[in-house]
Amino acid sequence: MKKLIIAAIGMMLATNLNAAKKPTANALQFDPNSGVKASLTMPDGKVVNYTAYTKLYFVTNIEDPTYQYMNIFVPEGATQQTPIFLRTYVGGYLPSQAGDPQAEDASGRALSEGYVLVIPGSRGRTSTVQKGKKTIYTGRAPKALLDLKAAIRYLRHFDSVIPGDAEKIITDGTSAGGAMSSLMGATGNNPAYKPLLKAMGAADERDDVFASVCYCPITDLDHADMAYEWLYGNTDSRKSLSESKRALTAELAAQFPAYINSLGLKKADGTSLNANNYLDYIKQIIIRSAQEAKDAGADIADSLGFTFSSEAAIQAPINGGVGSARPAGMTGGMPPMMRGGGKQVGEYITDLDLDKYLNYVVSTQPLKGVPAFDSYKVDGAAASGENGEFGNDQGSDVNFTAWAAAKTGSTLSEELKENVRLLNPMYFIGDGMSSVAPHWYIRHGARDRDTAFPIAINLATKLENAGKDVNFKLPWNRPHSGDYALNELFSWIAEIVK
């Protein structure tokens, strides 16, 4: 009996000792005295002095210490009322490690303009950790977005001690980073993310933002394939594909009109934007882009599909900002500029052969395969990065649309469907449960073929229909790229933060 009692006491002591050895999550921390002074020399020679706060872990249950932290850079003169510019470097849905400000992009420009700069890291589809002999993929959807939301919550949690105004956060990203910026802007405080963020040990704070800057956002992935083939399916490059690929193109393209109509979008004049008038809507946006470039001195070749008219408008000379009249029959573009005496400068672009223009776009860079996004095992195609994005923590590639899954003889799990939804801003704008950013700056190059024009157009139009302030363009002759025309971007930011 005595031996049994001693053994029991020993087991209890061992249990308590083991419990004491279990790691406990640290509380979120920020030390205002930990900053390091540094400087950045801008392209114009201006030297920007700032204080850097680095390796700030934004969750307490850190799964991947390589990525789950942020760096904050505070320029001289910043106060608690200074807006915060949050730049994500996500690309290709890959992991992104927090870095330093870059003089050549928007991060350095933000510091130069006097804004507090935040560069968060985030896990991605290829980020891994070792657990024993197992390799665990840490960043499959929606983990990158969760990390970015956790970073926003961290800024709010320490708003009283971190310089900068957490109610004036402006997010910025390009490509998949543009998608992340759009998601940060569209999904603020949505309850679907709350249990996931709680499990990570994110701060119990709001995660809505003030504005989102989205360059060429690769988003709406569950409809991206149909949009791509609907737009590009009749180009010469698609017509030269094999019979089986042509059949896939036709199937996907046929699905897009129903999706367009389901969105219930409205043009600026309140009329319906639908499958019947959508191509003309795209034409008008591209004409406006080309006309703006032409008015600024660009040479726009008629071989690209444009029709020009040099007929002068009937108007008085521009005097004190008096606007010009639009010529009879003009369907798009900007009125020509007139100088004193009524002399015409430039030409009107009156029409566009969209088929010819799309063939021009394709000639500058070959199209993606068929399907462009959900390609895994469809007609023997290799997996795309997006197929990896929606895989599991064992590193699998999976189909994420019902159409592609059916082609490969599989179905979508409910968990996968939810992960796809959580990574699509279109589902959250106007859902009544999300705090959507009031201000948006969206750019998608007029010859960017990485995703179809309708993806960015739909995002911008849905936001406009929801009453948001949207600055949207297809900038002329721009390929897939971001952080360009920074004078224009930061003039817009200066206006919205006044």
C-alpha positions as CSV (number, residue, x, y, z in Angstrom):
1,M,0.0,0.0,0.0
2,K,2.8,2.4,1.0
3,K,4.5,1.7,-2.4
4,L,1.3,2.4,-4.3
5,I,0.9,5.8,-2.5
6,I,4.5,6.8,-3.2
7,A,4.1,5.7,-6.9
8,A,0.9,7.8,-7.2
9,I,2.6,10.8,-5.6
10,G,5.5,10.4,-8.1
11,M,3.2,10.3,-11.0
12,M,1.4,13.4,-9.8
13,L,4.8,15.2,-9.5
14,A,5.9,14.1,-12.9
15,T,2.6,15.3,-14.4
16,N,2.8,18.7,-12.8
17,L,6.5,19.0,-13.8
18,N,5.6,18.1,-17.4
19,A,2.8,20.6,-17.4
20,A,5.1,23.3,-16.1
21,K,7.5,22.5,-19.0
22,K,4.8,23.0,-21.7
23,P,5.5,26.2,-23.6
24,T,3.0,29.0,-23.1
25,A,2.1,31.6,-25.6
26,N,3.6,35.0,-24.9
27,A,1.4,38.1,-24.9
28,L,1.7,40.4,-27.9
29,Q,4.4,42.9,-27.2
30,F,5.6,46.3,-28.5
31,D,8.4,48.3,-26.9
32,P,8.3,52.0,-27.9
33,N,12.0,52.2,-26.9
34,S,13.2,49.4,-29.2
35,G,13.4,51.5,-32.4
36,V,16.6,51.9,-34.4
37,K,17.4,55.0,-36.3
38,A,18.0,54.7,-40.0
39,S,17.7,56.6,-43.3
40,L,16.7,56.0,-46.9
41,T,17.9,58.0,-49.9
42,M,15.2,58.5,-52.5
43,P,15.8,58.6,-56.3
44,D,15.7,62.4,-56.3
45,G,18.4,62.5,-53.6
46,K,16.1,63.3,-50.7
47,V,17.2,61.6,-47.5
48,V,14.4,60.3,-45.3
49,N,15.2,59.7,-41.7
50,Y,13.1,57.1,-39.8
51,T,12.9,54.8,-36.8
52,A,12.6,51.1,-37.5
53,Y,10.7,48.7,-35.2
54,T,11.4,45.2,-36.5
55,K,10.5,41.5,-35.8
56,L,7.1,42.4,-34.2
57,Y,5.3,39.1,-34.0
58,F,1.6,39.7,-34.6
59,V,0.2,36.5,-33.1
60,T,0.9,34.6,-29.9
61,N,0.5,31.1,-31.4
62,I,3.3,31.4,-33.8
63,E,3.3,28.6,-36.3
64,D,6.0,29.9,-38.7
65,P,8.4,32.4,-37.2
66,T,10.0,33.1,-40.5
67,Y,7.0,35.0,-41.7
68,Q,4.5,35.9,-38.9
69,Y,6.0,39.2,-37.9
70,M,6.0,42.8,-39.2
71,N,8.3,45.7,-39.5
72,I,7.2,49.3,-38.8
73,F,9.1,52.4,-40.0
74,V,8.2,55.8,-38.6
75,P,9.5,58.9,-40.4
76,E,10.7,61.9,-38.5
77,G,7.7,64.2,-37.6
78,A,5.1,61.4,-37.6
79,T,2.5,61.6,-34.8
80,Q,-0.4,59.5,-33.6
81,Q,-2.6,61.1,-36.3
82,T,-0.3,60.2,-39.2
83,P,-1.9,57.7,-41.8
84,I,-0.4,54.2,-42.0
85,F,0.7,52.8,-45.4
86,L,0.7,49.0,-45.2
87,R,2.6,47.4,-48.1
88,T,2.4,43.7,-48.7
89,Y,4.9,42.0,-51.0
90,V,2.9,38.9,-51.6
91,G,3.3,37.6,-55.2
92,G,2.0,34.4,-56.8
93,Y,0.3,33.5,-53.5
94,L,3.9,32.7,-52.2
95,P,5.2,33.5,-48.8
96,S,6.4,37.0,-48.2
97,Q,9.0,37.9,-45.5
98,A,8.8,41.3,-43.8
99,G,11.6,43.6,-45.3
100,D,12.8,47.1,-45.4
101,P,11.5,50.2,-47.3
102,Q,12.5,50.3,-51.0
103,A,13.3,53.7,-52.5
104,E,12.0,52.8,-55.9
105,D,8.5,51.6,-55.0
106,A,5.5,52.8,-52.9
107,S,7.1,51.8,-49.6
108,G,9.9,54.4,-49.9
109,R,7.6,56.9,-51.4
110,A,5.2,56.5,-48.4
111,L,8.0,57.2,-46.0
112,S,9.1,60.2,-48.1
113,E,5.5,61.6,-48.0
114,G,5.6,61.3,-44.1
115,Y,3.4,58.3,-43.7
116,V,4.1,55.5,-41.2
117,L,5.1,52.5,-43.2
118,V,4.2,48.9,-42.2
119,I,5.6,45.8,-44.1
120,P,4.1,42.6,-42.7
121,G,5.3,39.2,-43.5
122,S,2.8,36.4,-44.4
123,R,2.8,32.7,-45.0
124,G,2.2,31.4,-48.5
125,R,1.5,28.3,-50.5
126,T,5.2,27.1,-50.3
127,S,6.0,28.0,-46.7
128,T,6.8,25.0,-44.5
129,V,8.0,24.0,-41.0
130,Q,9.3,20.7,-39.8
131,K,7.4,18.8,-37.2
132,G,9.5,15.8,-36.4
133,K,10.1,14.1,-39.7
134,K,7.1,15.7,-41.3
135,T,7.1,18.7,-43.5
136,I,4.0,20.9,-42.9
137,Y,2.9,23.5,-45.3
138,T,1.9,26.4,-43.2
139,G,0.5,28.9,-45.7
140,R,-2.3,27.3,-47.7
141,A,-5.5,29.4,-48.1
142,P,-6.6,31.5,-46.3
143,K,-3.4,31.7,-44.1
144,A,-1.8,34.7,-45.9
145,L,-4.9,36.8,-45.5
146,L,-5.2,35.7,-41.8
147,D,-1.6,36.9,-41.2
148,L,-2.3,40.3,-42.8
149,K,-5.5,40.7,-40.8
150,A,-3.6,39.8,-37.6
151,A,-1.1,42.5,-38.5
152,I,-3.9,45.0,-38.8
153,R,-5.3,43.9,-35.4
154,Y,-1.8,44.3,-33.9
155,L,-1.7,47.9,-35.1
156,R,-5.0,48.6,-33.5
157,H,-4.0,46.8,-30.3
158,F,-1.0,49.1,-29.8
159,D,-2.5,52.2,-31.5
160,S,-1.9,54.3,-28.4
161,V,1.9,53.6,-28.4
162,I,2.7,53.0,-32.0
163,P,3.0,56.3,-34.0
164,G,0.4,56.4,-36.7
165,D,-3.4,56.4,-36.9
166,A,-4.9,52.8,-37.0
167,E,-8.1,54.3,-38.3
168,K,-6.3,55.5,-41.4
169,I,-4.6,52.3,-42.7
170,I,-4.0,52.2,-46.4
171,T,-3.1,48.8,-47.8
172,D,-1.1,48.3,-51.0
173,G,-0.2,45.2,-53.1
174,T,0.4,43.9,-56.6
175,S,-0.9,40.8,-58.4
176,A,-1.7,38.2,-55.6
177,G,-0.7,41.0,-53.3
178,G,-3.3,43.2,-55.0
179,A,-5.8,40.4,-54.3
180,M,-4.7,40.5,-50.6
181,S,-5.1,44.2,-50.5
182,S,-8.6,43.9,-52.0
183,L,-9.4,41.2,-49.4
184,M,-8.2,43.4,-46.5
185,G,-10.4,46.1,-47.8
186,A,-13.5,44.0,-48.5
187,T,-13.6,41.6,-45.5
188,G,-13.1,43.9,-42.5
189,N,-14.4,42.4,-39.3
190,N,-16.3,39.6,-41.1
191,P,-17.2,37.0,-38.5
192,A,-16.1,34.1,-40.8
193,Y,-12.5,34.9,-40.0
194,K,-12.9,35.4,-36.3
195,P,-12.4,31.8,-35.0
196,L,-9.4,31.3,-37.3
197,L,-7.8,34.5,-36.0
198,K,-8.5,33.6,-32.4
199,A,-6.9,30.2,-32.8
200,M,-3.7,32.0,-34.1
201,G,-3.6,34.3,-31.1
202,A,-4.3,37.5,-33.0
203,A,-5.4,40.5,-31.0
204,D,-9.1,40.8,-30.3
205,E,-9.5,44.0,-32.3
206,R,-11.1,45.2,-35.5
207,D,-9.4,44.5,-38.8
208,D,-11.1,46.9,-41.2
209,V,-9.0,49.4,-43.1
210,F,-9.5,52.9,-44.5
211,A,-8.4,52.4,-48.1
212,S,-7.1,49.7,-50.4
213,V,-4.7,50.1,-53.3
214,C,-4.9,47.2,-55.6
215,Y,-2.6,46.8,-58.6
216,C,-3.6,44.1,-61.1
217,P,-5.4,42.0,-58.4
218,I,-5.4,38.2,-59.2
219,T,-8.7,37.5,-57.5
220,D,-12.2,36.1,-58.0
221,L,-10.3,32.8,-58.7
222,D,-13.4,30.6,-58.8
223,H,-14.6,32.7,-61.9
224,A,-11.3,33.6,-63.3
225,D,-11.0,30.8,-65.9
226,M,-14.4,31.5,-67.4
227,A,-13.6,35.2,-67.6
228,Y,-10.3,34.5,-69.3
229,E,-11.7,32.3,-72.0
230,W,-14.8,34.5,-72.5
231,L,-12.4,37.5,-73.2
232,Y,-9.6,35.7,-75.0
233,G,-11.2,32.6,-76.4
234,N,-11.6,34.0,-80.0
235,T,-8.1,35.4,-80.3
236,D,-5.9,33.9,-83.0
237,S,-3.7,32.1,-80.4
238,R,-6.7,30.3,-78.9
239,K,-8.0,29.3,-82.3
240,S,-4.7,27.5,-83.0
241,L,-5.0,25.2,-80.0
242,S,-5.8,21.5,-80.2
243,E,-9.4,20.4,-80.6
244,S,-9.6,19.3,-76.9
245,K,-8.3,22.6,-75.6
246,R,-10.7,24.5,-77.9
247,A,-13.5,22.5,-76.5
248,L,-12.5,23.5,-72.9
249,T,-12.2,27.2,-74.0
250,A,-15.8,27.1,-75.4
251,E,-17.2,25.4,-72.2
252,L,-15.6,27.9,-69.9
253,A,-16.5,30.9,-72.0
254,A,-20.2,29.8,-72.1
255,Q,-20.4,30.0,-68.3
256,F,-19.3,33.6,-67.9
257,P,-22.5,35.4,-69.2
258,A,-24.6,33.8,-66.4
259,Y,-22.0,34.9,-63.8
260,I,-22.0,38.4,-65.1
261,N,-25.8,38.6,-65.0
262,S,-25.9,37.1,-61.5
263,L,-23.8,40.1,-60.1
264,G,-26.5,42.6,-60.8
265,L,-24.0,45.3,-61.6
266,K,-24.9,48.8,-62.7
267,K,-23.1,51.3,-64.9
268,A,-22.5,54.9,-63.7
269,D,-25.8,56.0,-65.2
270,G,-27.8,53.4,-63.3
271,T,-28.4,51.1,-66.2
272,S,-27.7,47.4,-66.1
273,L,-24.3,46.1,-66.9
274,N,-24.9,42.6,-68.2
275,A,-23.6,40.0,-70.7
276,N,-25.2,41.8,-73.6
277,N,-23.4,45.1,-73.2
278,Y,-20.3,44.1,-71.3
279,L,-17.9,44.0,-74.3
280,D,-18.9,47.5,-75.2
281,Y,-18.3,48.5,-71.6
282,I,-14.8,47.2,-71.8
283,K,-14.3,49.0,-75.1
284,Q,-15.2,52.3,-73.6
285,I,-12.8,51.8,-70.7
286,I,-10.0,51.0,-73.0
287,I,-10.9,54.0,-75.3
288,R,-10.8,56.3,-72.3
289,S,-7.4,54.9,-71.3
290,A,-5.9,55.3,-74.8
291,Q,-7.4,58.8,-75.2
292,E,-5.9,60.0,-71.9
293,A,-2.5,58.7,-73.0
294,K,-2.9,60.3,-76.5
295,D,-3.9,63.6,-74.9
296,A,-0.7,63.4,-72.9
297,G,1.4,62.9,-76.1
298,A,1.4,59.1,-76.6
299,D,1.3,57.8,-80.1
300,I,-1.7,55.4,-80.4
301,A,-1.5,53.3,-83.6
302,D,-4.7,52.7,-85.5
303,S,-3.3,49.2,-86.3
304,L,-4.3,48.3,-82.7
305,G,-8.0,48.6,-83.7
306,F,-8.8,52.2,-82.9
307,T,-10.8,54.5,-85.1
308,F,-9.9,58.2,-85.0
309,S,-11.8,61.4,-85.9
310,S,-10.1,64.7,-86.3
311,E,-13.2,66.8,-86.8
312,A,-13.1,69.9,-84.6
313,A,-15.7,70.4,-81.9
314,I,-17.9,73.4,-82.0
315,Q,-16.9,75.3,-78.9
316,A,-15.6,78.5,-77.5
317,P,-11.8,78.6,-76.7
318,I,-10.9,77.2,-73.3
319,N,-10.9,80.2,-71.0
320,G,-10.6,79.9,-67.2
321,G,-11.3,76.2,-67.3
322,V,-14.4,76.2,-69.6
323,G,-15.0,72.6,-70.8
324,S,-15.2,71.5,-74.4
325,A,-18.3,70.1,-76.2
326,R,-18.5,66.5,-77.3
327,P,-18.7,66.0,-81.1
328,A,-21.9,64.5,-82.6
329,G,-21.7,60.7,-82.8
330,M,-18.7,60.4,-80.3
331,T,-19.1,57.2,-78.4
332,G,-16.0,57.4,-76.1
333,G,-12.8,59.1,-75.1
334,M,-12.2,62.6,-74.0
335,P,-13.0,65.8,-75.9
336,P,-10.0,67.3,-77.7
337,M,-8.2,70.1,-76.0
338,M,-8.6,73.6,-77.5
339,R,-6.2,76.5,-77.0
340,G,-7.0,80.2,-77.3
341,G,-8.7,80.9,-80.7
342,G,-10.3,77.5,-80.8
343,K,-7.4,75.6,-82.3
344,Q,-7.7,71.8,-82.0
345,V,-5.0,69.7,-80.3
346,G,-5.1,66.0,-80.8
347,E,-7.8,63.6,-82.1
348,Y,-10.8,61.9,-80.8
349,I,-10.8,58.1,-80.5
350,T,-14.3,57.2,-81.7
351,D,-14.3,53.4,-81.7
352,L,-12.3,50.3,-81.1
353,D,-12.3,46.9,-82.8
354,L,-12.0,44.9,-79.6
355,D,-11.0,41.6,-81.4
356,K,-8.1,43.3,-83.1
357,Y,-7.1,45.0,-79.8
358,L,-7.2,41.7,-77.9
359,N,-5.0,40.1,-80.5
360,Y,-2.5,42.9,-79.9
361,V,-2.5,42.3,-76.2
362,V,-1.8,38.6,-76.8
363,S,1.0,39.4,-79.2
364,T,2.9,41.2,-76.4
365,Q,2.8,38.2,-74.1
366,P,1.4,34.7,-74.8
367,L,-1.8,33.7,-73.0
368,K,-1.8,31.3,-70.1
369,G,-2.9,27.7,-70.8
370,V,-6.4,26.3,-70.7
371,P,-7.6,26.5,-68.0
372,A,-5.5,29.5,-66.9
373,F,-6.0,29.0,-63.2
374,D,-7.7,25.8,-62.1
375,S,-5.6,23.6,-64.4
376,Y,-4.7,20.6,-62.2
377,K,-5.1,17.4,-64.2
378,V,-7.6,19.0,-66.6
379,D,-6.9,17.6,-70.1
380,G,-3.4,16.6,-68.8
381,A,-2.4,20.1,-67.7
382,A,0.0,20.8,-64.9
383,A,-1.1,22.4,-61.6
384,S,-1.0,26.1,-61.3
385,G,0.1,28.1,-58.3
386,E,-3.6,28.6,-57.4
387,N,-4.0,24.8,-57.3
388,G,-1.3,24.8,-54.7
389,E,-2.8,27.7,-52.8
390,F,-5.9,25.7,-52.1
391,G,-4.1,22.5,-51.2
392,N,-3.7,21.1,-47.7
393,D,-0.9,21.2,-45.2
394,Q,0.7,18.1,-46.7
395,G,1.5,20.0,-49.8
396,S,-1.2,18.7,-52.2
397,D,-2.5,20.4,-55.4
398,V,-6.2,20.4,-55.8
399,N,-8.9,21.6,-58.1
400,F,-10.9,24.5,-56.6
401,T,-13.8,24.9,-59.1
402,A,-16.7,22.5,-59.5
403,W,-16.1,22.5,-63.3
404,A,-12.5,21.5,-63.1
405,A,-13.1,19.0,-60.3
406,A,-15.8,17.3,-62.4
407,K,-13.3,17.1,-65.3
408,T,-10.9,15.2,-63.1
409,G,-13.5,12.9,-61.5
410,S,-13.4,14.6,-58.1
411,T,-15.7,16.9,-56.0
412,L,-15.1,19.8,-53.7
413,S,-15.2,19.4,-50.0
414,E,-17.2,21.9,-47.9
415,E,-13.9,23.0,-46.3
416,L,-12.4,23.7,-49.7
417,K,-15.5,25.6,-50.9
418,E,-15.2,27.8,-47.8
419,N,-11.5,28.5,-48.3
420,V,-12.3,29.6,-51.9
421,R,-15.0,31.9,-50.6
422,L,-12.7,33.4,-47.9
423,L,-10.3,34.3,-50.6
424,N,-12.7,36.1,-52.9
425,P,-13.6,39.8,-52.1
426,M,-16.7,39.7,-54.4
427,Y,-18.6,37.6,-51.8
428,F,-18.1,40.2,-49.0
429,I,-18.9,43.5,-50.7
430,G,-22.4,44.4,-49.7
431,D,-23.0,41.3,-47.6
432,G,-24.1,43.3,-44.6
433,M,-21.5,41.6,-42.3
434,S,-18.3,43.2,-43.6
435,S,-16.8,46.6,-42.9
436,V,-15.7,47.5,-46.4
437,A,-13.0,50.2,-46.9
438,P,-14.6,53.5,-48.0
439,H,-11.7,54.3,-50.5
440,W,-10.3,52.2,-53.3
441,Y,-7.5,52.7,-55.9
442,I,-7.6,49.9,-58.5
443,R,-5.3,49.6,-61.5
444,H,-5.1,46.8,-64.1
445,G,-2.8,47.5,-67.1
446,A,-4.5,47.8,-70.5
447,R,-2.3,45.0,-71.9
448,D,-2.1,42.9,-68.7
449,R,-3.1,39.4,-69.7
450,D,-2.4,37.7,-66.3
451,T,-6.1,37.8,-65.6
452,A,-8.9,39.0,-67.7
453,F,-10.1,42.6,-67.6
454,P,-13.5,41.7,-66.2
455,I,-12.0,40.5,-62.9
456,A,-10.8,44.0,-62.0
457,I,-13.7,45.7,-63.7
458,N,-16.2,43.7,-61.7
459,L,-14.5,44.4,-58.5
460,A,-14.4,48.2,-59.2
461,T,-18.0,48.3,-60.4
462,K,-19.4,46.3,-57.4
463,L,-17.6,48.6,-55.0
464,E,-19.0,51.7,-56.9
465,N,-22.5,50.2,-56.7
466,A,-22.0,49.7,-53.0
467,G,-21.4,53.5,-52.7
468,K,-17.6,53.4,-52.2
469,D,-15.1,55.9,-53.5
470,V,-13.4,54.1,-56.3
471,N,-10.5,55.4,-58.5
472,F,-10.3,52.8,-61.3
473,K,-8.3,52.7,-64.6
474,L,-6.9,50.3,-67.1
475,P,-3.7,52.4,-67.6
476,W,-2.6,52.5,-71.2
477,N,-0.1,50.0,-72.5
478,R,0.7,48.7,-69.0
479,P,1.7,45.1,-68.6
480,H,1.3,43.1,-65.4
481,S,3.0,45.4,-62.8
482,G,2.4,47.6,-59.8
483,D,3.5,50.7,-57.9
484,Y,3.7,52.8,-61.0
485,A,2.5,56.4,-61.5
486,L,3.3,57.1,-57.9
487,N,2.7,60.8,-58.2
488,E,-0.9,60.0,-59.2
489,L,-1.3,57.5,-56.4
490,F,0.0,59.7,-53.6
491,S,-2.0,62.7,-54.8
492,W,-5.0,60.5,-54.4
493,I,-3.9,59.4,-50.9
494,A,-3.3,63.0,-49.9
495,E,-6.9,63.9,-50.9
496,I,-8.6,61.0,-49.0
497,V,-6.6,61.5,-45.8
498,K,-7.2,65.3,-45.6
